[in-house]
Amino acid sequence: MISLTDQAFDPGTLLSNFCRGRTETGAVASFVGLARAEGGAAAVLELDAYPGFTEAQIAQHVATAQSRFELQDVRIVHRIGAIGPGEPIVFVATAASHRRAAFEACDFLMDYLKSRAPFWKKETGPDGARWIEPRPQDLTDLARWETR
Amino acid sequence: MAKVLLFGALSDLAGWREKTIEVDSIADLRLKLGAEDAALGEALKGPGVQVAVDQAIVRHDTALTAASEVAFLPPMSGG
């Protein structure tokens, strides 16, 4: 399931709910991305999305993950709107029979979300506002999956 | 006519997010937007700006109808 929300979320509750009732799963991996303060340079992060399109694009990538790894289930929650330092921005959880698939699929999905999913991120601080584009490292991370 | 949507830095630059414009193709739309706002016209040609028509990415010029929704998508960054 994929959700966009403009409300703060509790990653612990999401993870507990995702784990509940799984008798054949064996492995759940999760990732939580938090907004960094950047030493005071980023007082507010604003996340823009294209409702409908953003979820559909992520769903396509989840389908790719499901065909590539032996996944049983995926949960993605992504914040939109204004986010303060320290608040969770993104939650990804993957469920599989064995840990390798769960770890790798979680990593794969996050690399996609960082630099290919339809979100636009603006950081506002004392020196004004700037739109953030993927860092070279984000693109290197993503490229790892193209050669495997 | 088409519903035109701008996202991220493009919408900040233009000062609007959504507009209805009388056009019959993407090329025509680019010309009209550039004539109205030269900086926006340039930015739309920028590297990494993708175009979606009715929520599907298009690679080439495409005919538009009154019901078309055209979105200009600058480089993306989530998480």
Backbone of each chain as ProteinMPNN parsed JSONL, in Angstrom:
{"seq_chain_A": "MISLTDQAFDPGTLLSNFCRGRTETGAVASFVGLARAEGGAAAVLELDAYPGFTEAQIAQHVATAQSRFELQDVRIVHRIGAIGPGEPIVFVATAASHRRAAFEACDFLMDYLKSRAPFWKKETGPDGARWIEPRPQDLTDLARWETR", "coords_chain_A": {"N_chain_A": [[0.846, -1.194, 0.0], [0.451, 2.242, -0.754], [0.857, 5.448, 0.51], [0.305, 8.966, 0.532], [0.782, 11.673, 2.706], [-0.169, 14.635, 4.485], [0.164, 14.818, 7.101], [1.941, 14.394, 10.211], [3.593, 11.279, 10.944], [3.825, 8.208, 12.858], [6.512, 6.18, 12.84], [6.967, 3.839, 14.28], [4.414, 2.834, 14.933], [3.484, 2.32, 12.362], [5.252, 0.301, 11.577], [4.723, -1.715, 13.482], [2.069, -2.289, 12.81], [2.441, -3.233, 10.234], [3.851, -5.567, 10.657], [2.063, -7.166, 11.983], [0.128, -10.133, 12.317], [1.448, -11.806, 10.523], [2.21, -14.882, 9.571], [3.733, -16.332, 7.864], [5.862, -14.885, 7.029], [8.632, -14.283, 7.938], [10.735, -12.304, 7.381], [10.996, -8.844, 7.854], [11.944, -5.776, 6.57], [12.794, -2.378, 7.205], [12.784, 1.16, 6.514], [13.345, 4.457, 7.614], [13.156, 7.77, 6.714], [14.383, 10.86, 7.829], [13.812, 14.388, 8.278], [16.545, 16.511, 7.939], [18.188, 19.039, 9.961], [20.324, 20.399, 9.012], [22.272, 21.895, 10.398], [20.81, 24.147, 11.107], [20.357, 25.398, 8.731], [18.216, 24.438, 7.321], [15.228, 25.13, 8.053], [12.621, 24.535, 7.411], [11.205, 21.988, 5.416], [9.74, 21.537, 2.318], [7.531, 19.476, 0.668], [6.474, 18.707, -2.501], [4.035, 17.176, -4.552], [2.481, 15.263, -7.237], [-0.595, 14.641, -7.139], [-2.142, 11.477, -7.534], [-0.713, 10.914, -9.995], [1.818, 10.698, -8.797], [1.465, 8.595, -6.882], [0.765, 6.554, -8.669], [3.089, 6.251, -10.203], [4.887, 5.408, -8.24], [3.666, 3.02, -7.565], [4.09, 1.545, -9.884], [6.801, 1.149, -9.672], [6.942, -0.332, -7.367], [5.769, -2.643, -8.297], [7.772, -3.463, -10.045], [9.763, -4.014, -8.152], [8.525, -6.132, -6.897], [8.606, -8.056, -8.877], [11.257, -8.453, -9.117], [12.378, -9.13, -6.654], [11.722, -11.605, -4.135], [9.069, -10.786, -2.887], [6.583, -10.369, -0.363], [4.966, -8.345, 0.531], [4.526, -4.747, 0.597], [4.92, -1.596, 2.165], [4.507, 1.817, 1.851], [4.889, 5.05, 3.037], [4.686, 8.437, 2.471], [5.543, 11.727, 3.252], [3.941, 14.848, 2.397], [3.854, 18.409, 1.802], [4.598, 20.795, 4.475], [7.461, 20.159, 6.463], [9.093, 19.703, 9.506], [12.449, 19.893, 11.012], [13.808, 16.758, 11.974], [11.449, 15.393, 11.766], [9.769, 12.456, 10.524], [10.002, 11.739, 7.053], [9.691, 9.764, 5.15], [8.575, 6.387, 5.019], [9.404, 3.083, 4.536], [8.54, -0.266, 4.224], [9.243, -3.705, 3.837], [8.181, -7.03, 3.196], [9.127, -10.423, 3.317], [9.863, -13.936, 2.692], [12.44, -14.503, 3.441], [15.381, -12.814, 4.75], [17.204, -11.503, 2.891], [15.875, -10.752, 0.502], [14.032, -8.959, 1.59], [15.66, -6.909, 2.717], [17.076, -6.024, 0.397], [15.048, -5.223, -1.361], [13.943, -3.109, 0.031], [16.043, -1.269, 0.054], [16.343, -0.89, -2.729], [13.817, 0.275, -3.343], [13.987, 2.667, -1.866], [16.163, 3.955, -3.116], [15.034, 4.522, -5.549], [12.899, 6.222, -4.733], [14.31, 8.437, -3.768], [15.431, 9.686, -6.057], [13.883, 9.379, -8.4], [11.127, 9.273, -8.049], [8.047, 11.094, -8.361], [8.427, 13.692, -6.679], [9.006, 16.92, -5.291], [11.318, 18.886, -3.663], [11.748, 21.411, -1.349], [13.948, 23.431, 0.442], [13.898, 25.592, 3.146], [15.545, 28.163, 4.807], [17.517, 30.358, 6.947], [18.985, 31.58, 4.921], [17.306, 31.801, 2.793], [15.321, 30.139, 0.2], [15.713, 26.936, -1.415], [15.448, 24.684, -4.163], [15.801, 21.207, -4.072], [17.868, 18.961, -5.775], [18.561, 15.594, -6.925], [21.534, 14.29, -5.411], [24.874, 13.614, -6.657], [25.628, 11.213, -5.441], [23.151, 10.025, -4.915], [22.335, 9.343, -7.481], [24.327, 7.57, -8.199], [23.798, 5.578, -6.36], [21.32, 4.729, -7.302], [22.042, 3.755, -9.801], [23.323, 1.399, -9.197], [21.455, -0.623, -9.313], [20.962, -1.024, -11.936], [22.867, -2.525, -13.133], [22.631, -5.031, -12.24]], "CA_chain_A": [[0.0, 0.0, 0.0], [1.221, 3.484, -0.882], [0.087, 6.616, 0.958], [0.896, 10.293, 0.708], [0.048, 12.327, 3.788], [0.373, 15.914, 4.943], [0.176, 14.735, 8.572], [3.065, 13.672, 10.804], [3.245, 9.876, 11.22], [4.687, 7.519, 13.812], [7.043, 5.007, 12.142], [6.827, 2.651, 15.126], [3.052, 2.313, 14.767], [3.391, 1.762, 11.005], [5.995, -0.962, 11.534], [3.964, -2.713, 14.253], [0.899, -2.692, 12.027], [2.892, -3.983, 9.063], [4.306, -6.894, 11.1], [0.984, -7.912, 12.638], [-0.639, -11.197, 11.639], [2.214, -12.483, 9.467], [2.708, -16.164, 10.082], [4.604, -16.957, 6.851], [6.744, -13.865, 6.465], [10.055, -14.535, 8.197], [11.604, -11.12, 7.401], [10.495, -7.506, 7.52], [12.971, -4.729, 6.633], [12.146, -1.066, 7.097], [13.634, 2.346, 6.447], [12.67, 5.721, 7.934], [13.94, 8.966, 6.371], [14.033, 12.003, 8.676], [14.256, 15.694, 7.772], [17.727, 17.021, 8.649], [18.191, 20.478, 10.227], [21.49, 20.952, 8.298], [22.888, 22.888, 11.273], [19.994, 25.365, 11.163], [20.15, 25.928, 7.37], [16.932, 23.965, 6.79], [14.21, 25.248, 9.097], [11.43, 23.853, 6.91], [11.302, 21.278, 4.153], [8.408, 21.443, 1.718], [7.456, 18.407, -0.318], [5.402, 18.875, -3.47], [3.796, 15.942, -5.311], [1.445, 15.378, -8.272], [-1.515, 13.621, -6.63], [-2.617, 10.54, -8.561], [0.449, 10.532, -10.804], [2.906, 10.277, -7.896], [1.152, 7.26, -6.351], [0.78, 5.579, -9.772], [4.489, 6.003, -10.565], [5.486, 4.591, -7.172], [3.066, 1.682, -7.673], [4.798, 0.847, -10.981], [8.123, 0.742, -9.19], [6.705, -1.419, -6.4], [5.546, -3.838, -9.123], [9.107, -3.885, -10.492], [10.416, -4.623, -6.98], [7.884, -7.428, -6.631], [9.022, -9.064, -9.856], [12.705, -8.621, -9.003], [12.689, -9.761, -5.373], [10.585, -12.431, -3.718], [8.404, -9.989, -1.86], [5.184, -10.693, -0.031], [4.172, -7.138, 0.765], [5.262, -3.484, 0.692], [4.173, -0.445, 2.682], [5.236, 3.07, 1.687], [4.184, 6.276, 3.45], [5.538, 9.582, 2.144], [4.957, 13.027, 3.618], [3.935, 15.993, 1.487], [3.613, 19.627, 2.574], [5.689, 21.342, 5.286], [8.022, 19.173, 7.387], [10.115, 20.3, 10.376], [13.625, 19.065, 11.273], [13.609, 15.621, 12.863], [10.201, 14.655, 11.481], [9.871, 11.456, 9.46], [9.513, 12.103, 5.71], [9.324, 8.583, 4.373], [8.633, 5.072, 5.667], [9.287, 1.962, 3.593], [8.697, -1.583, 4.839], [9.095, -4.812, 2.889], [8.016, -8.333, 3.849], [9.518, -11.549, 2.463], [10.091, -15.166, 3.467], [13.804, -14.481, 3.962], [15.828, -11.435, 4.952], [17.93, -10.857, 1.794], [14.9, -10.098, -0.381], [13.415, -7.828, 2.307], [16.668, -5.84, 2.773], [17.417, -5.499, -0.927], [13.895, -4.529, -1.943], [13.789, -1.861, 0.771], [17.124, -0.439, -0.48], [15.944, -0.616, -4.123], [12.687, 1.21, -3.346], [14.447, 3.966, -1.375], [16.983, 4.602, -4.145], [14.077, 5.067, -6.526], [12.15, 7.341, -4.144], [15.198, 9.593, -3.632], [15.797, 10.44, -7.262], [13.03, 9.174, -9.576], [9.69, 9.373, -7.774], [7.597, 12.469, -8.587], [8.361, 14.607, -5.546], [9.898, 18.072, -5.419], [11.653, 19.169, -2.269], [12.3, 22.762, -1.178], [14.495, 23.654, 1.764], [13.884, 27.015, 3.474], [16.291, 28.473, 6.027], [17.851, 31.778, 7.086], [19.546, 32.13, 3.682], [16.322, 31.727, 1.716], [14.796, 28.827, -0.178], [16.287, 26.328, -2.623], [14.906, 23.383, -4.564], [16.849, 20.203, -3.971], [17.903, 17.943, -6.831], [19.33, 14.441, -6.455], [22.99, 14.443, -5.336], [25.552, 12.584, -7.465], [25.599, 9.94, -4.709], [21.817, 9.417, -5.094], [22.283, 8.759, -8.824], [25.217, 6.399, -8.135], [23.055, 4.553, -5.627], [20.279, 4.207, -8.192], [22.689, 3.036, -10.908], [23.723, 0.055, -8.737], [20.427, -1.619, -9.638], [20.853, -1.198, -13.385], [23.875, -3.461, -13.622], [22.476, -6.326, -11.585]], "C_chain_A": [[0.88, 1.241, 0.0], [0.348, 4.634, -0.392], [0.941, 7.866, 0.946], [0.095, 10.961, 1.815], [0.676, 13.67, 4.144], [0.405, 15.966, 6.473], [1.425, 13.992, 9.043], [2.64, 12.229, 11.063], [4.251, 9.275, 12.187], [5.204, 6.234, 13.16], [6.882, 3.717, 12.948], [5.464, 2.0, 14.958], [2.909, 1.661, 13.39], [4.072, 0.398, 10.941], [5.26, -2.064, 12.298], [2.777, -3.226, 13.445], [1.299, -3.577, 10.843], [3.287, -5.41, 9.446], [3.159, -7.789, 11.58], [0.365, -8.973, 11.732], [0.123, -11.925, 10.548], [2.777, -13.785, 10.014], [3.658, -16.833, 9.092], [5.664, -15.997, 6.335], [8.23, -14.11, 6.736], [10.911, -13.288, 8.293], [10.845, -9.858, 7.021], [11.673, -6.554, 7.634], [12.258, -3.398, 6.524], [13.189, 0.033, 7.054], [12.776, 3.544, 6.813], [13.608, 6.85, 7.556], [13.445, 10.12, 7.218], [14.531, 13.298, 8.033], [15.437, 16.176, 8.612], [17.632, 18.525, 8.853], [19.32, 21.164, 9.46], [22.112, 22.088, 9.103], [22.134, 24.212, 11.307], [19.688, 25.933, 9.779], [18.792, 25.526, 6.788], [15.868, 23.978, 7.883], [12.937, 24.497, 8.704], [11.737, 23.186, 5.581], [9.881, 21.224, 3.598], [8.44, 20.431, 0.593], [6.237, 18.608, -1.193], [5.25, 17.534, -4.195], [2.702, 16.22, -6.336], [0.424, 14.288, -7.932], [-2.093, 12.752, -7.756], [-1.433, 10.018, -9.347], [1.553, 9.982, -9.9], [2.652, 8.861, -7.369], [1.257, 6.202, -7.46], [2.21, 5.243, -10.185], [5.168, 5.129, -9.513], [4.951, 3.156, -7.28], [3.745, 0.872, -8.777], [6.135, 0.328, -10.488], [8.009, -0.371, -8.148], [6.484, -2.727, -7.18], [6.876, -4.371, -9.651], [9.84, -4.589, -9.348], [9.848, -6.011, -6.718], [8.308, -8.487, -7.629], [10.512, -9.381, -9.697], [13.123, -9.37, -7.726], [11.485, -10.602, -4.964], [9.884, -11.772, -2.546], [6.994, -10.485, -1.602], [4.336, -9.431, 0.067], [5.094, -5.923, 0.876], [4.343, -2.431, 1.304], [5.054, 0.784, 2.503], [4.346, 4.211, 2.166], [5.141, 7.424, 3.18], [4.823, 10.868, 2.528], [4.95, 13.95, 2.413], [3.659, 17.223, 2.348], [4.825, 20.022, 3.407], [6.131, 20.348, 6.352], [9.139, 19.831, 8.194], [11.286, 19.358, 10.586], [13.311, 17.948, 12.263], [12.341, 14.84, 12.584], [10.44, 13.612, 10.392], [9.278, 11.978, 8.147], [8.977, 10.878, 4.997], [9.487, 7.322, 5.225], [8.468, 4.021, 4.581], [9.447, 0.679, 4.386], [8.443, -2.648, 3.775], [8.997, -6.113, 3.675], [8.346, -9.429, 2.852], [9.689, -12.783, 3.337], [11.436, -15.101, 4.161], [14.376, -13.077, 3.899], [16.441, -10.773, 3.73], [16.973, -10.092, 0.875], [14.307, -8.865, 0.294], [14.386, -6.642, 2.353], [16.85, -5.192, 1.404], [16.259, -4.713, -1.532], [13.693, -3.177, -1.263], [14.8, -0.831, 0.251], [16.773, 0.04, -1.903], [14.831, 0.445, -4.172], [13.126, 2.595, -2.875], [15.291, 4.695, -2.408], [16.096, 5.224, -5.213], [13.376, 6.31, -5.968], [13.017, 8.602, -4.053], [15.36, 10.379, -4.927], [14.912, 10.235, -8.474], [11.538, 9.324, -9.294], [9.265, 10.841, -7.882], [7.326, 13.242, -7.288], [9.326, 15.744, -5.834], [10.058, 18.646, -4.027], [12.309, 20.542, -2.177], [12.707, 22.961, 0.267], [14.479, 25.16, 2.017], [14.594, 27.23, 4.792], [16.609, 29.949, 6.065], [18.379, 32.4, 5.79], [18.566, 32.055, 2.511], [15.952, 30.286, 1.384], [15.561, 28.28, -1.367], [15.631, 24.969, -2.873], [16.041, 22.382, -4.606], [16.724, 19.204, -5.115], [18.728, 16.767, -6.321], [20.83, 14.741, -6.451], [23.63, 13.383, -6.233], [25.504, 11.214, -6.779], [24.248, 9.231, -4.88], [21.738, 8.702, -6.447], [23.183, 7.525, -8.908], [24.505, 5.245, -7.443], [22.017, 3.888, -6.54], [20.886, 3.323, -9.286], [23.127, 1.622, -10.496], [22.748, -1.005, -9.212], [20.34, -1.895, -11.121], [21.821, -2.242, -13.912], [23.695, -4.848, -13.026], [21.286, -7.095, -12.11]], "O_chain_A": [[1.915, 1.288, 0.664], [-0.79, 4.776, -0.839], [2.121, 7.845, 1.294], [-1.129, 10.835, 1.864], [1.897, 13.824, 4.11], [0.643, 17.02, 7.063], [1.91, 13.082, 8.37], [1.475, 11.969, 11.364], [5.375, 9.76, 12.323], [4.433, 5.299, 12.945], [6.688, 2.641, 12.382], [5.356, 0.778, 14.853], [2.302, 0.599, 13.254], [3.551, -0.541, 10.339], [5.178, -3.201, 11.834], [2.51, -4.427, 13.397], [0.603, -4.531, 10.495], [3.091, -6.345, 8.67], [3.275, -9.015, 11.583], [0.115, -8.742, 10.549], [-0.49, -12.6, 9.721], [3.707, -13.784, 10.821], [4.323, -17.807, 9.445], [6.298, -16.264, 5.313], [9.013, -14.136, 5.787], [11.743, -13.195, 9.195], [10.148, -9.811, 6.008], [12.338, -6.514, 8.669], [11.242, -3.286, 5.839], [14.324, -0.142, 7.499], [11.626, 3.648, 6.386], [14.745, 6.889, 8.027], [12.24, 10.348, 7.325], [15.543, 13.304, 7.332], [15.351, 16.244, 9.838], [17.059, 19.225, 8.018], [19.285, 22.381, 9.273], [22.443, 23.134, 8.543], [22.73, 25.27, 11.509], [18.864, 26.839, 9.648], [18.279, 26.18, 5.88], [15.634, 22.971, 8.551], [12.265, 23.902, 9.547], [12.435, 23.743, 4.734], [8.936, 20.904, 4.319], [9.266, 20.513, -0.317], [5.109, 18.674, -0.704], [6.24, 16.838, -4.422], [2.071, 17.276, -6.311], [0.557, 13.149, -8.379], [-2.483, 13.264, -8.806], [-1.176, 8.814, -9.365], [2.147, 8.943, -10.189], [3.549, 8.019, -7.414], [1.765, 5.103, -7.236], [2.516, 4.088, -10.484], [5.929, 4.222, -9.847], [5.701, 2.195, -7.106], [3.953, -0.333, -8.634], [6.555, -0.778, -10.829], [8.874, -1.242, -8.06], [6.957, -3.786, -6.768], [7.087, -5.582, -9.701], [10.463, -5.631, -9.551], [10.574, -6.941, -6.367], [8.371, -9.671, -7.297], [10.97, -10.452, -10.097], [14.088, -10.134, -7.724], [10.363, -10.342, -5.397], [10.073, -12.141, -1.387], [6.306, -10.958, -2.507], [3.151, -9.436, -0.264], [6.275, -6.047, 1.202], [3.15, -2.378, 1.005], [6.204, 0.801, 2.943], [3.192, 4.326, 1.753], [6.291, 7.386, 3.618], [3.66, 11.078, 2.184], [5.808, 13.868, 1.533], [3.27, 17.088, 3.508], [5.951, 19.635, 3.091], [5.306, 19.766, 7.056], [10.035, 20.45, 7.62], [11.154, 18.153, 10.369], [12.632, 18.168, 13.266], [12.167, 13.739, 13.106], [11.208, 13.841, 9.458], [8.202, 12.576, 8.129], [7.947, 10.934, 4.325], [10.407, 7.211, 6.036], [7.515, 4.061, 3.802], [10.402, 0.547, 5.152], [7.556, -2.512, 2.932], [9.655, -6.275, 4.703], [7.917, -9.388, 1.699], [9.663, -12.695, 4.564], [11.592, -15.559, 5.293], [13.929, -12.248, 3.107], [16.228, -9.577, 3.529], [17.223, -8.941, 0.518], [14.101, -7.84, -0.355], [13.999, -5.509, 2.068], [16.787, -3.97, 1.269], [16.464, -3.663, -2.143], [13.311, -2.206, -1.916], [14.457, 0.331, 0.035], [16.896, 1.223, -2.221], [14.904, 1.393, -4.954], [12.68, 3.599, -3.431], [15.164, 5.908, -2.571], [16.373, 6.314, -5.714], [13.274, 7.329, -6.652], [12.516, 9.711, -4.239], [15.419, 11.608, -4.901], [15.156, 10.861, -9.506], [10.757, 9.488, -10.231], [10.038, 11.734, -7.534], [6.184, 13.418, -6.865], [10.329, 15.568, -6.525], [9.085, 18.865, -3.306], [13.307, 20.806, -2.848], [11.938, 22.702, 1.192], [14.986, 25.927, 1.199], [14.291, 26.565, 5.783], [16.036, 30.724, 5.3], [18.241, 33.605, 5.58], [18.964, 32.228, 1.359], [16.216, 29.355, 2.146], [16.01, 29.038, -2.228], [15.309, 24.222, -1.949], [17.121, 22.679, -5.117], [15.648, 18.675, -5.393], [19.512, 16.923, -5.385], [21.34, 15.372, -7.376], [23.003, 12.368, -6.539], [25.359, 10.186, -7.44], [24.19, 8.005, -4.977], [21.164, 7.619, -6.561], [22.858, 6.556, -9.594], [24.59, 4.094, -7.871], [21.858, 2.667, -6.549], [20.327, 2.289, -9.65], [23.284, 0.749, -11.35], [23.136, -2.141, -9.484], [19.724, -2.876, -11.538], [21.629, -2.784, -15.001], [24.505, -5.742, -13.272], [21.021, -8.208, -11.656]]}, "seq_chain_B": "MAKVLLFGALSDLAGWREKTIEVDSIADLRLKLGAEDAALGEALKGPGVQVAVDQAIVRHDTALTAASEVAFLPPMSGG", "coords_chain_B": {"N_chain_B": [[-7.659, 23.956, -25.798], [-6.066, 23.359, -22.722], [-5.346, 21.929, -19.547], [-2.808, 23.17, -17.668], [-0.081, 22.228, -15.681], [2.353, 23.153, -13.305], [5.282, 22.166, -11.526], [7.356, 22.11, -8.545], [10.431, 23.89, -8.8], [9.717, 25.123, -11.179], [7.098, 26.08, -10.856], [7.461, 27.963, -8.848], [9.097, 29.778, -10.193], [7.415, 30.682, -12.278], [5.289, 31.668, -10.877], [2.781, 30.628, -10.773], [0.651, 27.73, -10.576], [-1.233, 26.266, -11.815], [-3.051, 26.466, -14.837], [-5.343, 27.309, -17.431], [-5.026, 26.919, -20.842], [-5.325, 27.899, -24.249], [-4.451, 25.722, -26.567], [-3.035, 23.494, -29.109], [-1.063, 21.6, -29.23], [1.923, 20.205, -27.693], [4.212, 21.553, -28.523], [3.16, 23.972, -29.394], [2.144, 24.864, -26.976], [4.538, 25.233, -25.517], [5.615, 27.368, -26.982], [3.677, 29.375, -26.541], [3.811, 29.663, -23.739], [6.451, 30.526, -23.479], [6.362, 32.945, -24.853], [4.803, 34.434, -23.224], [6.246, 34.451, -20.878], [9.454, 34.664, -20.78], [11.543, 33.625, -19.207], [10.386, 31.397, -18.037], [9.829, 29.925, -20.351], [12.443, 29.272, -21.172], [13.279, 27.781, -18.945], [11.621, 25.569, -19.146], [12.799, 24.17, -21.149], [14.91, 23.1, -19.954], [17.481, 20.779, -18.722], [16.417, 17.571, -17.813], [13.756, 18.224, -17.429], [10.653, 16.81, -17.566], [7.711, 15.88, -19.459], [4.317, 15.32, -18.841], [1.339, 13.985, -20.163], [-1.983, 13.799, -19.457], [-1.278, 12.364, -17.177], [0.681, 10.574, -18.025], [4.028, 10.04, -18.932], [5.361, 11.746, -21.717], [7.414, 11.536, -24.606], [7.706, 12.894, -26.976], [6.416, 15.489, -29.19], [2.965, 16.097, -28.791], [-0.46, 15.882, -29.671], [-3.013, 17.935, -28.293], [-6.093, 17.977, -26.462], [-9.18, 19.592, -25.485], [-9.616, 18.511, -23.061], [-7.196, 17.739, -22.118], [-4.574, 17.215, -19.732], [-1.683, 18.756, -18.951], [1.506, 18.348, -17.633], [4.438, 19.839, -16.434], [7.433, 18.57, -15.385], [9.984, 19.095, -13.278], [13.432, 18.098, -12.372], [13.293, 15.352, -10.119], [12.952, 14.727, -6.589], [12.764, 12.873, -3.789], [12.006, 11.432, -0.536]], "CA_chain_B": [[-7.556, 24.22, -24.365], [-5.476, 22.287, -21.921], [-5.016, 22.311, -18.177], [-1.35, 23.093, -17.564], [0.374, 22.186, -14.293], [3.792, 23.294, -13.075], [5.686, 21.657, -10.213], [8.672, 22.432, -8.004], [11.06, 25.172, -9.122], [9.024, 25.749, -12.314], [5.924, 26.828, -10.399], [7.985, 29.142, -8.143], [9.608, 30.714, -11.201], [6.305, 31.252, -13.043], [4.341, 32.328, -9.985], [1.478, 29.945, -10.816], [0.748, 26.281, -10.466], [-2.225, 25.657, -12.706], [-3.614, 27.458, -15.741], [-5.975, 26.726, -18.617], [-4.478, 27.64, -21.992], [-5.827, 27.453, -25.555], [-3.338, 25.216, -27.381], [-3.386, 22.206, -29.703], [0.047, 20.637, -29.143], [2.934, 20.557, -26.689], [5.097, 22.555, -29.12], [2.37, 25.206, -29.357], [2.087, 25.262, -25.565], [5.862, 25.758, -25.158], [5.742, 28.679, -27.628], [2.804, 30.335, -25.853], [4.336, 29.928, -22.39], [7.694, 31.28, -23.657], [6.022, 34.301, -25.286], [4.211, 35.084, -22.043], [7.238, 34.511, -19.801], [10.654, 34.131, -21.432], [12.329, 32.832, -18.244], [9.704, 30.103, -17.914], [10.054, 29.238, -21.624], [13.803, 28.724, -21.109], [13.347, 26.765, -17.886], [10.915, 24.362, -19.603], [13.714, 23.432, -22.04], [16.048, 22.688, -19.12], [17.76, 19.348, -18.641], [15.694, 16.855, -16.77], [12.331, 18.561, -17.329], [9.827, 15.844, -18.298], [6.338, 16.327, -19.707], [3.293, 14.273, -18.734], [0.021, 14.325, -20.676], [-2.966, 12.936, -18.797], [-0.565, 11.581, -16.175], [1.645, 9.627, -18.595], [5.179, 10.76, -19.478], [5.464, 11.693, -23.185], [8.778, 11.859, -25.037], [7.692, 13.71, -28.19], [5.286, 16.401, -29.281], [1.709, 15.351, -28.718], [-1.651, 16.722, -29.861], [-3.763, 18.128, -27.045], [-7.512, 18.281, -26.612], [-9.681, 20.489, -24.438], [-9.624, 17.807, -21.774], [-5.842, 17.283, -21.756], [-3.871, 17.779, -18.586], [-0.255, 18.727, -19.276], [2.306, 18.695, -16.463], [5.883, 19.973, -16.618], [8.003, 17.966, -14.18], [11.424, 19.306, -13.159], [14.097, 16.955, -11.729], [12.533, 14.911, -8.939], [13.731, 14.366, -5.407], [11.891, 12.545, -2.653], [12.636, 10.856, 0.637]], "C_chain_B": [[-6.898, 23.035, -23.674], [-5.251, 22.828, -20.521], [-3.517, 22.108, -18.019], [-0.947, 23.16, -16.099], [1.894, 22.347, -14.249], [4.102, 22.778, -11.674], [7.062, 22.179, -9.827], [9.144, 23.821, -8.412], [10.32, 25.888, -10.261], [7.842, 26.581, -11.843], [6.352, 28.054, -9.593], [8.41, 30.217, -9.134], [8.457, 31.434, -11.907], [5.344, 32.036, -12.159], [2.93, 31.771, -10.109], [1.693, 28.444, -10.865], [-0.163, 25.577, -11.475], [-2.877, 26.741, -13.543], [-4.286, 26.73, -16.892], [-5.566, 27.562, -19.82], [-5.009, 27.021, -23.283], [-4.659, 27.019, -26.436], [-3.743, 23.892, -28.019], [-2.23, 21.212, -29.744], [1.016, 21.09, -28.062], [3.838, 21.67, -27.234], [4.43, 23.94, -29.066], [2.324, 25.758, -27.926], [3.425, 25.868, -25.124], [6.05, 27.163, -25.724], [4.928, 29.728, -26.866], [3.35, 30.687, -24.477], [5.601, 30.779, -22.465], [7.431, 32.723, -24.053], [5.51, 35.119, -24.109], [5.281, 35.376, -20.988], [8.513, 33.825, -20.319], [11.462, 33.228, -20.49], [11.723, 31.444, -18.084], [9.943, 29.272, -19.175], [11.414, 28.564, -21.647], [13.874, 27.56, -20.121], [12.681, 25.467, -18.333], [11.784, 23.516, -20.533], [14.85, 22.806, -21.244], [16.248, 21.184, -19.062], [16.935, 18.716, -17.526], [14.249, 17.269, -16.601], [11.54, 17.576, -18.201], [8.418, 16.398, -18.453], [5.402, 15.127, -19.574], [1.993, 14.803, -19.323], [-0.955, 13.303, -20.116], [-2.262, 11.89, -17.921], [0.294, 10.461, -16.752], [2.781, 10.441, -19.213], [5.184, 10.623, -20.998], [6.853, 12.164, -23.589], [8.792, 12.822, -26.22], [6.503, 14.659, -28.165], [4.0, 15.579, -29.4], [0.563, 16.328, -28.946], [-2.42, 16.793, -28.54], [-5.22, 18.407, -27.357], [-7.929, 19.186, -25.455], [-9.573, 19.837, -23.068], [-8.227, 17.413, -21.303], [-5.32, 17.985, -20.511], [-2.379, 17.625, -18.875], [0.528, 19.158, -18.045], [3.774, 18.775, -16.85], [6.546, 19.584, -15.309], [9.508, 18.197, -14.136], [12.085, 18.108, -12.466], [13.484, 16.638, -10.359], [13.457, 14.557, -7.79], [12.796, 14.12, -4.233], [12.697, 12.122, -1.447], [13.327, 11.864, 1.51]], "O_chain_B": [[-7.146, 21.875, -24.004], [-4.998, 24.017, -20.328], [-3.012, 21.002, -18.214], [-1.405, 24.032, -15.36], [2.62, 21.755, -15.048], [3.299, 22.927, -10.753], [7.831, 22.632, -10.675], [8.387, 24.791, -8.38], [10.297, 27.118, -10.305], [7.602, 27.668, -12.368], [5.679, 29.084, -9.644], [8.127, 31.401, -8.951], [8.511, 32.646, -12.113], [4.666, 32.952, -12.625], [1.982, 32.372, -9.605], [2.788, 27.963, -11.16], [0.104, 24.46, -11.918], [-3.218, 27.808, -13.033], [-3.846, 25.65, -17.286], [-5.74, 28.78, -19.818], [-5.131, 25.802, -23.404], [-3.954, 27.863, -26.99], [-4.671, 23.232, -27.55], [-2.394, 20.098, -30.241], [0.938, 22.219, -27.577], [4.189, 22.605, -26.515], [5.068, 24.939, -28.733], [2.449, 26.963, -27.706], [3.449, 26.891, -24.44], [6.575, 28.046, -25.046], [5.416, 30.822, -26.582], [3.358, 31.854, -24.085], [5.812, 31.652, -21.624], [8.167, 33.626, -23.654], [5.748, 36.323, -24.01], [5.237, 36.396, -20.3], [8.638, 32.601, -20.301], [11.997, 32.202, -20.909], [12.437, 30.445, -18.004], [10.223, 28.076, -19.096], [11.537, 27.42, -22.086], [14.443, 26.508, -20.411], [13.119, 24.382, -17.949], [11.555, 22.318, -20.696], [15.662, 22.064, -21.796], [15.325, 20.409, -19.313], [16.788, 19.277, -16.44], [13.56, 16.739, -15.73], [11.732, 17.516, -19.415], [7.984, 17.263, -17.692], [5.663, 14.057, -20.124], [1.584, 15.926, -19.028], [-0.775, 12.096, -20.281], [-2.606, 10.708, -17.929], [0.607, 9.5, -16.049], [2.537, 11.411, -19.93], [5.031, 9.519, -21.52], [7.404, 13.084, -22.984], [9.793, 13.502, -26.445], [5.69, 14.635, -27.242], [3.968, 14.519, -30.025], [0.604, 17.464, -28.474], [-2.463, 15.828, -27.777], [-5.545, 18.999, -28.386], [-7.133, 19.499, -24.57], [-9.453, 20.516, -22.048], [-8.071, 16.828, -20.231], [-5.582, 19.163, -20.271], [-1.876, 16.512, -19.025], [0.252, 20.212, -17.471], [4.294, 17.881, -17.517], [6.277, 20.17, -14.261], [10.244, 17.555, -14.886], [11.388, 17.198, -12.017], [13.2, 17.531, -9.561], [14.598, 14.142, -7.994], [12.128, 15.033, -3.747], [13.891, 12.402, -1.337], [13.9, 11.501, 2.537]]}, "name": "protein", "num_of_chains": 2, "seq": "MISLTDQAFDPGTLLSNFCRGRTETGAVASFVGLARAEGGAAAVLELDAYPGFTEAQIAQHVATAQSRFELQDVRIVHRIGAIGPGEPIVFVATAASHRRAAFEACDFLMDYLKSRAPFWKKETGPDGARWIEPRPQDLTDLARWETRMAKVLLFGALSDLAGWREKTIEVDSIADLRLKLGAEDAALGEALKGPGVQVAVDQAIVRHDTALTAASEVAFLPPMSGG"}
